[in-house]
């Protein structure tokens, strides 16, 4: 992917860290409803990241969706990872 998505700064920091560790972007979109930017990484997160007050971590662990996610402001933006 030539153009990197511009996420909210806490998620952008996680995204850049993951890319530097060899993970890659699988897809970018605006799903689920209420989410203006959704970025899916190809592989699981390489480490656990510190969260600010605006960021939540969730272990989804559903093969129909994704393994885990970091949500910004209750899902306004979401950075998820595959299995």
N, CA, C and O atoms as a CHARMM CRD file, in Angstrom:
* protein
*
  332
    1    1 UNK  N      0.86600  -1.17200   0.00000 PROA 1      0.00000
    2    1 UNK  CA     0.00000   0.00000   0.00000 PROA 1      0.00000
    3    1 UNK  C      0.90400   1.22300   0.00000 PROA 1      0.00000
    4    1 UNK  O      1.72500   1.39100   0.90100 PROA 1      0.00000
    5    2 UNK  N      0.75900   2.06600  -0.99200 PROA 2      0.00000
    6    2 UNK  CA     1.65900   3.21200  -1.13300 PROA 2      0.00000
    7    2 UNK  C      1.26300   4.37800  -0.23700 PROA 2      0.00000
    8    2 UNK  O      2.14000   5.05800   0.29500 PROA 2      0.00000
    9    3 UNK  N     -0.01500   4.62700  -0.05400 PROA 3      0.00000
   10    3 UNK  CA    -0.47300   5.73300   0.78500 PROA 3      0.00000
   11    3 UNK  C     -0.89200   5.20200   2.15000 PROA 3      0.00000
   12    3 UNK  O     -1.85000   4.43800   2.26800 PROA 3      0.00000
   13    4 UNK  N     -0.16500   5.61600   3.16900 PROA 4      0.00000
   14    4 UNK  CA    -0.52300   5.19000   4.52100 PROA 4      0.00000
   15    4 UNK  C     -1.72900   5.96500   5.00900 PROA 4      0.00000
   16    4 UNK  O     -1.81400   7.17400   4.79200 PROA 4      0.00000
   17    5 UNK  N     -2.66700   5.29100   5.66600 PROA 5      0.00000
   18    5 UNK  CA    -3.80100   6.01700   6.24500 PROA 5      0.00000
   19    5 UNK  C     -3.32300   6.92200   7.37300 PROA 5      0.00000
   20    5 UNK  O     -2.34300   6.60900   8.04900 PROA 5      0.00000
   21    6 UNK  N     -4.00300   8.02600   7.57600 PROA 6      0.00000
   22    6 UNK  CA    -3.68600   8.95600   8.66900 PROA 6      0.00000
   23    6 UNK  C     -4.72100   8.76000   9.76500 PROA 6      0.00000
   24    6 UNK  O     -5.86500   9.19700   9.64700 PROA 6      0.00000
   25    7 UNK  N     -4.30400   8.10600  10.81500 PROA 7      0.00000
   26    7 UNK  CA    -5.18700   7.82200  11.93400 PROA 7      0.00000
   27    7 UNK  C     -4.96200   8.85300  13.03500 PROA 7      0.00000
   28    7 UNK  O     -4.02500   9.64900  12.97100 PROA 7      0.00000
   29    8 UNK  N     -5.82200   8.82900  14.03300 PROA 8      0.00000
   30    8 UNK  CA    -5.61200   9.65400  15.22700 PROA 8      0.00000
   31    8 UNK  C     -4.23600   9.31000  15.79200 PROA 8      0.00000
   32    8 UNK  O     -3.79400   8.16600  15.68400 PROA 8      0.00000
   33    9 UNK  N     -3.56500  10.27200  16.38300 PROA 9      0.00000
   34    9 UNK  CA    -2.15700  10.09300  16.75900 PROA 9      0.00000
   35    9 UNK  C     -1.86600   8.85300  17.61700 PROA 9      0.00000
   36    9 UNK  O     -0.84300   8.20900  17.38100 PROA 9      0.00000
   37   10 UNK  N     -2.70300   8.47800  18.59900 PROA 10     0.00000
   38   10 UNK  CA    -2.36900   7.25900  19.35600 PROA 10     0.00000
   39   10 UNK  C     -2.39900   6.00200  18.48600 PROA 10     0.00000
   40   10 UNK  O     -1.54900   5.12400  18.63500 PROA 10     0.00000
   41   11 UNK  N     -3.37600   5.91200  17.57900 PROA 11     0.00000
   42   11 UNK  CA    -3.45200   4.75400  16.69400 PROA 11     0.00000
   43   11 UNK  C     -2.37400   4.81500  15.62500 PROA 11     0.00000
   44   11 UNK  O     -1.84200   3.78100  15.22200 PROA 11     0.00000
   45   12 UNK  N     -2.04900   6.00800  15.16400 PROA 12     0.00000
   46   12 UNK  CA    -0.99400   6.16200  14.16200 PROA 12     0.00000
   47   12 UNK  C      0.33800   5.66500  14.71600 PROA 12     0.00000
   48   12 UNK  O      1.11300   5.02800  14.00300 PROA 12     0.00000
   49   13 UNK  N      0.59900   5.95400  15.97800 PROA 13     0.00000
   50   13 UNK  CA     1.84100   5.49000  16.60500 PROA 13     0.00000
   51   13 UNK  C      1.89200   3.96100  16.64600 PROA 13     0.00000
   52   13 UNK  O      2.94000   3.36900  16.39000 PROA 13     0.00000
   53   14 UNK  N      0.77200   3.32500  16.96600 PROA 14     0.00000
   54   14 UNK  CA     0.71200   1.85700  16.97900 PROA 14     0.00000
   55   14 UNK  C      0.89400   1.32500  15.56900 PROA 14     0.00000
   56   14 UNK  O      1.65400   0.38100  15.35300 PROA 14     0.00000
   57   15 UNK  N      0.20100   1.92200  14.60800 PROA 15     0.00000
   58   15 UNK  CA     0.31000   1.49400  13.21500 PROA 15     0.00000
   59   15 UNK  C      1.76000   1.56700  12.73900 PROA 15     0.00000
   60   15 UNK  O      2.26500   0.61000  12.15200 PROA 15     0.00000
   61   16 UNK  N      2.42600   2.67800  12.98300 PROA 16     0.00000
   62   16 UNK  CA     3.80700   2.83600  12.53400 PROA 16     0.00000
   63   16 UNK  C      4.73200   1.83600  13.22700 PROA 16     0.00000
   64   16 UNK  O      5.65600   1.31100  12.60700 PROA 16     0.00000
   65   17 UNK  N      4.48900   1.57600  14.49600 PROA 17     0.00000
   66   17 UNK  CA     5.28000   0.59000  15.22300 PROA 17     0.00000
   67   17 UNK  C      5.09700  -0.79900  14.61900 PROA 17     0.00000
   68   17 UNK  O      6.06800  -1.53200  14.43400 PROA 17     0.00000
   69   18 UNK  N      3.86500  -1.15400  14.31500 PROA 18     0.00000
   70   18 UNK  CA     3.58800  -2.46000  13.71800 PROA 18     0.00000
   71   18 UNK  C      4.23000  -2.59300  12.33700 PROA 18     0.00000
   72   18 UNK  O      4.80200  -3.63500  12.01800 PROA 18     0.00000
   73   19 UNK  N      4.14000  -1.56200  11.53100 PROA 19     0.00000
   74   19 UNK  CA     4.74700  -1.60600  10.19800 PROA 19     0.00000
   75   19 UNK  C      6.26300  -1.74000  10.30500 PROA 19     0.00000
   76   19 UNK  O      6.87800  -2.45400   9.51300 PROA 19     0.00000
   77   20 UNK  N      6.86700  -1.06600  11.27000 PROA 20     0.00000
   78   20 UNK  CA     8.32200  -1.16300  11.44700 PROA 20     0.00000
   79   20 UNK  C      8.74000  -2.54500  11.93500 PROA 20     0.00000
   80   20 UNK  O      9.89700  -2.93600  11.77800 PROA 20     0.00000
   81   21 UNK  N      7.80700  -3.28300  12.52600 PROA 21     0.00000
   82   21 UNK  CA     8.07900  -4.64000  13.00700 PROA 21     0.00000
   83   21 UNK  C      7.73500  -5.70100  11.95700 PROA 21     0.00000
   84   21 UNK  O      7.78200  -6.89600  12.24600 PROA 21     0.00000
   85   22 UNK  N      7.39300  -5.27400  10.75600 PROA 22     0.00000
   86   22 UNK  CA     7.14800  -6.21900   9.67500 PROA 22     0.00000
   87   22 UNK  C      5.70000  -6.55800   9.40400 PROA 22     0.00000
   88   22 UNK  O      5.41600  -7.31600   8.47700 PROA 22     0.00000
   89   23 UNK  N      4.77700  -6.02300  10.17900 PROA 23     0.00000
   90   23 UNK  CA     3.36500  -6.24900   9.89400 PROA 23     0.00000
   91   23 UNK  C      2.99500  -5.44000   8.65500 PROA 23     0.00000
   92   23 UNK  O      3.73900  -4.53900   8.26900 PROA 23     0.00000
   93   24 UNK  N      1.87800  -5.74000   8.03400 PROA 24     0.00000
   94   24 UNK  CA     1.46300  -5.01500   6.83200 PROA 24     0.00000
   95   24 UNK  C     -0.03400  -4.73100   6.88500 PROA 24     0.00000
   96   24 UNK  O     -0.78400  -5.38900   7.60600 PROA 24     0.00000
   97   25 UNK  N     -0.44400  -3.74800   6.11300 PROA 25     0.00000
   98   25 UNK  CA    -1.85600  -3.36200   6.05600 PROA 25     0.00000
   99   25 UNK  C     -2.57100  -4.28200   5.07900 PROA 25     0.00000
  100   25 UNK  O     -2.17100  -4.41400   3.92200 PROA 25     0.00000
  101   26 UNK  N     -3.62500  -4.91000   5.55700 PROA 26     0.00000
  102   26 UNK  CA    -4.43000  -5.80500   4.73600 PROA 26     0.00000
  103   26 UNK  C     -5.54800  -5.04000   4.04500 PROA 26     0.00000
  104   26 UNK  O     -5.82400  -5.27000   2.86800 PROA 26     0.00000
  105   27 UNK  N     -6.20000  -4.11800   4.77800 PROA 27     0.00000
  106   27 UNK  CA    -7.29300  -3.33900   4.19300 PROA 27     0.00000
  107   27 UNK  C     -7.51900  -2.05800   4.98200 PROA 27     0.00000
  108   27 UNK  O     -7.14300  -1.93800   6.14800 PROA 27     0.00000
  109   28 UNK  N     -8.15100  -1.10500   4.30000 PROA 28     0.00000
  110   28 UNK  CA    -8.52700   0.17400   4.89300 PROA 28     0.00000
  111   28 UNK  C     -9.96300   0.44500   4.48700 PROA 28     0.00000
  112   28 UNK  O    -10.31700   0.26500   3.32200 PROA 28     0.00000
  113   29 UNK  N    -10.79200   0.87100   5.42000 PROA 29     0.00000
  114   29 UNK  CA   -12.19100   1.13800   5.08900 PROA 29     0.00000
  115   29 UNK  C    -12.85700   2.00700   6.13500 PROA 29     0.00000
  116   29 UNK  O    -12.20100   2.63900   6.96200 PROA 29     0.00000
  117   30 UNK  N    -14.18500   2.02200   6.07400 PROA 30     0.00000
  118   30 UNK  CA   -14.97900   2.81600   7.01700 PROA 30     0.00000
  119   30 UNK  C    -16.09700   1.97300   7.62200 PROA 30     0.00000
  120   30 UNK  O    -17.20100   2.46800   7.84700 PROA 30     0.00000
  121   31 UNK  N    -15.81400   0.72100   7.88000 PROA 31     0.00000
  122   31 UNK  CA   -16.74200  -0.20400   8.49400 PROA 31     0.00000
  123   31 UNK  C    -16.15100  -0.62200   9.82000 PROA 31     0.00000
  124   31 UNK  O    -14.92400  -0.67400   9.90800 PROA 31     0.00000
  125   32 UNK  N    -16.87900  -0.91300  10.82500 PROA 32     0.00000
  126   32 UNK  CA   -18.32900  -0.99500  10.98800 PROA 32     0.00000
  127   32 UNK  C    -18.98300   0.38600  11.07300 PROA 32     0.00000
  128   32 UNK  O    -18.28800   1.39900  11.14600 PROA 32     0.00000
  129   33 UNK  N    -20.31600   0.42600  11.06300 PROA 33     0.00000
  130   33 UNK  CA   -21.02100   1.71200  11.14400 PROA 33     0.00000
  131   33 UNK  C    -20.52000   2.54000  12.33100 PROA 33     0.00000
  132   33 UNK  O    -20.27500   2.01700  13.41800 PROA 33     0.00000
  133   34 UNK  N    -20.37800   3.82000  12.09600 PROA 34     0.00000
  134   34 UNK  CA   -19.88400   4.72100  13.12800 PROA 34     0.00000
  135   34 UNK  C    -18.37300   4.84200  13.15900 PROA 34     0.00000
  136   34 UNK  O    -17.82900   5.65900  13.90100 PROA 34     0.00000
  137   35 UNK  N    -17.69700   4.04000  12.36200 PROA 35     0.00000
  138   35 UNK  CA   -16.23600   4.06400  12.29400 PROA 35     0.00000
  139   35 UNK  C    -15.82600   4.80300  11.02500 PROA 35     0.00000
  140   35 UNK  O    -16.13300   4.36600   9.91600 PROA 35     0.00000
  141   36 UNK  N    -15.13100   5.92300  11.19600 PROA 36     0.00000
  142   36 UNK  CA   -14.75300   6.69900  10.00600 PROA 36     0.00000
  143   36 UNK  C    -13.47700   6.18700   9.35300 PROA 36     0.00000
  144   36 UNK  O    -13.21800   6.47200   8.18300 PROA 36     0.00000
  145   37 UNK  N    -12.66600   5.42100  10.11400 PROA 37     0.00000
  146   37 UNK  CA   -11.44100   4.85100   9.54900 PROA 37     0.00000
  147   37 UNK  C    -11.13500   3.53300  10.24400 PROA 37     0.00000
  148   37 UNK  O    -10.95200   3.48200  11.46000 PROA 37     0.00000
  149   38 UNK  N    -11.08200   2.47200   9.45200 PROA 38     0.00000
  150   38 UNK  CA   -10.78800   1.13200   9.94200 PROA 38     0.00000
  151   38 UNK  C     -9.57000   0.62100   9.17600 PROA 38     0.00000
  152   38 UNK  O     -9.56800   0.59700   7.94500 PROA 38     0.00000
  153   39 UNK  N     -8.54600   0.21600   9.90300 PROA 39     0.00000
  154   39 UNK  CA    -7.33600  -0.33400   9.28300 PROA 39     0.00000
  155   39 UNK  C     -7.12600  -1.73200   9.84400 PROA 39     0.00000
  156   39 UNK  O     -7.09500  -1.93600  11.05800 PROA 39     0.00000
  157   40 UNK  N     -6.98200  -2.69500   8.92600 PROA 40     0.00000
  158   40 UNK  CA    -6.77700  -4.09100   9.30300 PROA 40     0.00000
  159   40 UNK  C     -5.35100  -4.49000   8.96100 PROA 40     0.00000
  160   40 UNK  O     -4.91700  -4.35900   7.81600 PROA 40     0.00000
  161   41 UNK  N     -4.63100  -4.97800   9.95600 PROA 41     0.00000
  162   41 UNK  CA    -3.28100  -5.47900   9.74500 PROA 41     0.00000
  163   41 UNK  C     -3.32800  -6.96400   9.41700 PROA 41     0.00000
  164   41 UNK  O     -4.23600  -7.67500   9.84700 PROA 41     0.00000
  165   42 UNK  N     -2.35500  -7.42200   8.66200 PROA 42     0.00000
  166   42 UNK  CA    -2.34500  -8.80500   8.19600 PROA 42     0.00000
  167   42 UNK  C     -2.08800  -9.80900   9.31600 PROA 42     0.00000
  168   42 UNK  O     -2.64400 -10.90700   9.30500 PROA 42     0.00000
  169   43 UNK  N     -1.25500  -9.44000  10.27200 PROA 43     0.00000
  170   43 UNK  CA    -0.86600 -10.38100  11.32800 PROA 43     0.00000
  171   43 UNK  C     -1.18700  -9.81800  12.71200 PROA 43     0.00000
  172   43 UNK  O     -1.50900  -8.63700  12.84500 PROA 43     0.00000
  173   44 UNK  N     -1.09900 -10.66100  13.73800 PROA 44     0.00000
  174   44 UNK  CA    -1.36700 -10.18300  15.09900 PROA 44     0.00000
  175   44 UNK  C     -0.42600  -9.04500  15.49900 PROA 44     0.00000
  176   44 UNK  O      0.68100  -8.91300  14.97700 PROA 44     0.00000
  177   45 UNK  N     -0.90200  -8.23300  16.43800 PROA 45     0.00000
  178   45 UNK  CA    -0.04800  -7.18400  16.97800 PROA 45     0.00000
  179   45 UNK  C      1.21600  -7.82900  17.53100 PROA 45     0.00000
  180   45 UNK  O      1.15300  -8.88700  18.15800 PROA 45     0.00000
  181   46 UNK  N      2.34800  -7.20300  17.30400 PROA 46     0.00000
  182   46 UNK  CA     3.64300  -7.74500  17.72300 PROA 46     0.00000
  183   46 UNK  C      3.93700  -7.50600  19.19700 PROA 46     0.00000
  184   46 UNK  O      4.78900  -8.18200  19.77400 PROA 46     0.00000
  185   47 UNK  N      3.24200  -6.55400  19.81300 PROA 47     0.00000
  186   47 UNK  CA     3.44300  -6.26500  21.23300 PROA 47     0.00000
  187   47 UNK  C      2.19300  -5.61600  21.78500 PROA 47     0.00000
  188   47 UNK  O      1.28800  -5.25100  21.03400 PROA 47     0.00000
  189   48 UNK  N      2.14300  -5.47200  23.10200 PROA 48     0.00000
  190   48 UNK  CA     1.04400  -4.73300  23.73700 PROA 48     0.00000
  191   48 UNK  C      1.46800  -3.28500  23.84000 PROA 48     0.00000
  192   48 UNK  O      2.62700  -2.98400  24.12700 PROA 48     0.00000
  193   49 UNK  N      0.53300  -2.39800  23.60600 PROA 49     0.00000
  194   49 UNK  CA     0.82300  -0.96800  23.60600 PROA 49     0.00000
  195   49 UNK  C      0.11800  -0.29300  24.77100 PROA 49     0.00000
  196   49 UNK  O     -0.98700  -0.67700  25.15400 PROA 49     0.00000
  197   50 UNK  N      0.77100   0.71700  25.32500 PROA 50     0.00000
  198   50 UNK  CA     0.16100   1.52100  26.38400 PROA 50     0.00000
  199   50 UNK  C     -1.02800   2.27000  25.79700 PROA 50     0.00000
  200   50 UNK  O     -0.98700   2.72100  24.65300 PROA 50     0.00000
  201   51 UNK  N     -2.06900   2.39400  26.57600 PROA 51     0.00000
  202   51 UNK  CA    -3.27600   3.06100  26.09300 PROA 51     0.00000
  203   51 UNK  C     -3.47000   4.38900  26.79800 PROA 51     0.00000
  204   51 UNK  O     -3.20300   4.52700  27.99100 PROA 51     0.00000
  205   52 UNK  N     -3.94000   5.35900  26.03700 PROA 52     0.00000
  206   52 UNK  CA    -4.31100   6.65200  26.61400 PROA 52     0.00000
  207   52 UNK  C     -5.79100   6.59000  26.97800 PROA 52     0.00000
  208   52 UNK  O     -6.43400   5.56100  26.77000 PROA 52     0.00000
  209   53 UNK  N     -6.33000   7.66100  27.51000 PROA 53     0.00000
  210   53 UNK  CA    -7.74400   7.69600  27.87200 PROA 53     0.00000
  211   53 UNK  C     -8.68000   7.54900  26.69000 PROA 53     0.00000
  212   53 UNK  O     -9.82700   7.13700  26.85800 PROA 53     0.00000
  213   54 UNK  N     -8.20800   7.87900  25.49500 PROA 54     0.00000
  214   54 UNK  CA    -9.04000   7.80500  24.29300 PROA 54     0.00000
  215   54 UNK  C     -8.94900   6.46600  23.57300 PROA 54     0.00000
  216   54 UNK  O     -9.67800   6.23700  22.60800 PROA 54     0.00000
  217   55 UNK  N     -8.07200   5.58000  24.02400 PROA 55     0.00000
  218   55 UNK  CA    -7.82600   4.31900  23.32000 PROA 55     0.00000
  219   55 UNK  C     -8.18400   3.14000  24.21100 PROA 55     0.00000
  220   55 UNK  O     -7.81400   3.08600  25.38400 PROA 55     0.00000
  221   56 UNK  N     -8.91900   2.18800  23.62000 PROA 56     0.00000
  222   56 UNK  CA    -9.28300   0.94700  24.30900 PROA 56     0.00000
  223   56 UNK  C     -8.74700  -0.22600  23.50500 PROA 56     0.00000
  224   56 UNK  O     -8.67000  -0.16400  22.27800 PROA 56     0.00000
  225   57 UNK  N     -8.38100  -1.29000  24.19600 PROA 57     0.00000
  226   57 UNK  CA    -7.94800  -2.52600  23.56100 PROA 57     0.00000
  227   57 UNK  C     -9.03500  -3.56400  23.76700 PROA 57     0.00000
  228   57 UNK  O     -9.62800  -3.64100  24.84300 PROA 57     0.00000
  229   58 UNK  N     -9.29900  -4.36200  22.74500 PROA 58     0.00000
  230   58 UNK  CA   -10.26500  -5.45400  22.88100 PROA 58     0.00000
  231   58 UNK  C     -9.72800  -6.69100  22.17400 PROA 58     0.00000
  232   58 UNK  O     -9.22400  -6.60900  21.05400 PROA 58     0.00000
  233   59 UNK  N     -9.83900  -7.82400  22.83100 PROA 59     0.00000
  234   59 UNK  CA    -9.50200  -9.10400  22.23300 PROA 59     0.00000
  235   59 UNK  C    -10.79100  -9.65500  21.63600 PROA 59     0.00000
  236   59 UNK  O    -11.64100 -10.17100  22.36100 PROA 59     0.00000
  237   60 UNK  N    -10.93700  -9.54700  20.32700 PROA 60     0.00000
  238   60 UNK  CA   -12.15400  -9.97500  19.63300 PROA 60     0.00000
  239   60 UNK  C    -12.12700 -11.48800  19.44400 PROA 60     0.00000
  240   60 UNK  O    -13.10900 -12.17100  19.73600 PROA 60     0.00000
  241   61 UNK  N    -11.01300 -12.00600  18.96000 PROA 61     0.00000
  242   61 UNK  CA   -10.77300 -13.43700  18.79900 PROA 61     0.00000
  243   61 UNK  C    -11.89900 -14.16200  18.06800 PROA 61     0.00000
  244   61 UNK  O    -12.30800 -15.24900  18.47600 PROA 61     0.00000
  245   62 UNK  N    -12.39600 -13.56700  16.99800 PROA 62     0.00000
  246   62 UNK  CA   -13.45500 -14.15600  16.17600 PROA 62     0.00000
  247   62 UNK  C    -12.92700 -14.31200  14.75500 PROA 62     0.00000
  248   62 UNK  O    -12.68500 -13.31100  14.08100 PROA 62     0.00000
  249   63 UNK  N    -12.74200 -15.54800  14.28100 PROA 63     0.00000
  250   63 UNK  CA   -12.16700 -15.74700  12.94800 PROA 63     0.00000
  251   63 UNK  C    -13.00300 -15.15000  11.81300 PROA 63     0.00000
  252   63 UNK  O    -12.49600 -14.97100  10.70600 PROA 63     0.00000
  253   64 UNK  N    -14.26400 -14.84200  12.07200 PROA 64     0.00000
  254   64 UNK  CA   -15.07700 -14.18000  11.05100 PROA 64     0.00000
  255   64 UNK  C    -14.73000 -12.70000  10.93400 PROA 64     0.00000
  256   64 UNK  O    -15.03600 -12.06200   9.92700 PROA 64     0.00000
  257   65 UNK  N    -14.09300 -12.16100  11.96700 PROA 65     0.00000
  258   65 UNK  CA   -13.74000 -10.74200  11.98300 PROA 65     0.00000
  259   65 UNK  C    -12.22800 -10.58800  12.10800 PROA 65     0.00000
  260   65 UNK  O    -11.52700 -10.57300  11.09600 PROA 65     0.00000
  261   66 UNK  N    -11.71700 -10.47300  13.32800 PROA 66     0.00000
  262   66 UNK  CA   -10.28300 -10.27800  13.53900 PROA 66     0.00000
  263   66 UNK  C     -9.90700 -10.71200  14.94400 PROA 66     0.00000
  264   66 UNK  O    -10.76400 -11.04400  15.76300 PROA 66     0.00000
  265   67 UNK  N     -8.60900 -10.70400  15.20300 PROA 67     0.00000
  266   67 UNK  CA    -8.11400 -11.19000  16.48900 PROA 67     0.00000
  267   67 UNK  C     -8.25100 -10.15900  17.60500 PROA 67     0.00000
  268   67 UNK  O     -8.77400 -10.46900  18.67500 PROA 67     0.00000
  269   68 UNK  N     -7.78400  -8.93500  17.36300 PROA 68     0.00000
  270   68 UNK  CA    -7.79800  -7.90500  18.40600 PROA 68     0.00000
  271   68 UNK  C     -7.87200  -6.53400  17.75700 PROA 68     0.00000
  272   68 UNK  O     -7.68200  -6.38600  16.54900 PROA 68     0.00000
  273   69 UNK  N     -8.15400  -5.53000  18.58800 PROA 69     0.00000
  274   69 UNK  CA    -8.27500  -4.17500  18.04200 PROA 69     0.00000
  275   69 UNK  C     -7.93400  -3.13800  19.09500 PROA 69     0.00000
  276   69 UNK  O     -8.07700  -3.36100  20.29700 PROA 69     0.00000
  277   70 UNK  N     -7.48100  -2.00600  18.60600 PROA 70     0.00000
  278   70 UNK  CA    -7.35000  -0.79100  19.40100 PROA 70     0.00000
  279   70 UNK  C     -8.37500   0.18000  18.84200 PROA 70     0.00000
  280   70 UNK  O     -8.34400   0.50700  17.65500 PROA 70     0.00000
  281   71 UNK  N     -9.28600   0.64300  19.69600 PROA 71     0.00000
  282   71 UNK  CA   -10.34800   1.57200  19.27900 PROA 71     0.00000
  283   71 UNK  C    -10.05400   2.95400  19.82900 PROA 71     0.00000
  284   71 UNK  O     -9.62200   3.10500  20.97100 PROA 71     0.00000
  285   72 UNK  N    -10.29300   3.94800  19.01000 PROA 72     0.00000
  286   72 UNK  CA   -10.10800   5.34100  19.40500 PROA 72     0.00000
  287   72 UNK  C    -11.47400   5.97000  19.60300 PROA 72     0.00000
  288   72 UNK  O    -12.32900   5.90300  18.72000 PROA 72     0.00000
  289   73 UNK  N    -11.67900   6.57800  20.75400 PROA 73     0.00000
  290   73 UNK  CA   -12.93200   7.26300  21.09100 PROA 73     0.00000
  291   73 UNK  C    -14.16500   6.41600  20.76900 PROA 73     0.00000
  292   73 UNK  O    -15.00100   6.79600  19.94900 PROA 73     0.00000
  293   74 UNK  N    -14.25600   5.27900  21.42200 PROA 74     0.00000
  294   74 UNK  CA   -15.41400   4.37400  21.29900 PROA 74     0.00000
  295   74 UNK  C    -15.66700   3.88400  19.88400 PROA 74     0.00000
  296   74 UNK  O    -16.81700   3.66800  19.50100 PROA 74     0.00000
  297   75 UNK  N    -14.62200   3.70800  19.11200 PROA 75     0.00000
  298   75 UNK  CA   -14.78100   3.13600  17.78300 PROA 75     0.00000
  299   75 UNK  C    -14.83100   4.13200  16.65100 PROA 75     0.00000
  300   75 UNK  O    -15.10300   3.75800  15.51100 PROA 75     0.00000
  301   76 UNK  N    -14.57200   5.39700  16.94100 PROA 76     0.00000
  302   76 UNK  CA   -14.52400   6.41000  15.88300 PROA 76     0.00000
  303   76 UNK  C    -13.48300   6.01700  14.83100 PROA 76     0.00000
  304   76 UNK  O    -13.68100   6.23300  13.63600 PROA 76     0.00000
  305   77 UNK  N    -12.37400   5.43900  15.29400 PROA 77     0.00000
  306   77 UNK  CA   -11.35200   4.84800  14.43300 PROA 77     0.00000
  307   77 UNK  C    -10.94700   3.52700  15.06700 PROA 77     0.00000
  308   77 UNK  O    -11.02300   3.36100  16.28400 PROA 77     0.00000
  309   78 UNK  N    -10.51300   2.58000  14.22400 PROA 78     0.00000
  310   78 UNK  CA   -10.16900   1.25900  14.73300 PROA 78     0.00000
  311   78 UNK  C     -8.96700   0.70500  13.97900 PROA 78     0.00000
  312   78 UNK  O     -8.91400   0.75100  12.75000 PROA 78     0.00000
  313   79 UNK  N     -8.00600   0.18300  14.72800 PROA 79     0.00000
  314   79 UNK  CA    -6.85500  -0.51800  14.17500 PROA 79     0.00000
  315   79 UNK  C     -6.96100  -1.95400  14.65600 PROA 79     0.00000
  316   79 UNK  O     -6.85000  -2.22400  15.85200 PROA 79     0.00000
  317   80 UNK  N     -7.17600  -2.87200  13.72600 PROA 80     0.00000
  318   80 UNK  CA    -7.39800  -4.27700  14.06100 PROA 80     0.00000
  319   80 UNK  C     -6.28300  -5.13100  13.47100 PROA 80     0.00000
  320   80 UNK  O     -5.54900  -4.69500  12.58500 PROA 80     0.00000
  321   81 UNK  N     -6.17100  -6.35700  13.98000 PROA 81     0.00000
  322   81 UNK  CA    -5.15300  -7.26900  13.44900 PROA 81     0.00000
  323   81 UNK  C     -5.77400  -8.62700  13.14900 PROA 81     0.00000
  324   81 UNK  O     -6.73100  -9.06100  13.79000 PROA 81     0.00000
  325   82 UNK  N     -5.19600  -9.27300  12.15600 PROA 82     0.00000
  326   82 UNK  CA    -5.62500 -10.61400  11.78400 PROA 82     0.00000
  327   82 UNK  C     -5.00200 -11.65900  12.70400 PROA 82     0.00000
  328   82 UNK  O     -4.35300 -11.33500  13.69900 PROA 82     0.00000
  329   83 UNK  N     -5.21700 -12.90200  12.34800 PROA 83     0.00000
  330   83 UNK  CA    -4.72200 -14.03000  13.15200 PROA 83     0.00000
  331   83 UNK  C     -3.35300 -14.48300  12.70100 PROA 83     0.00000
  332   83 UNK  O     -2.79300 -15.42000  13.27100 PROA 83     0.00000
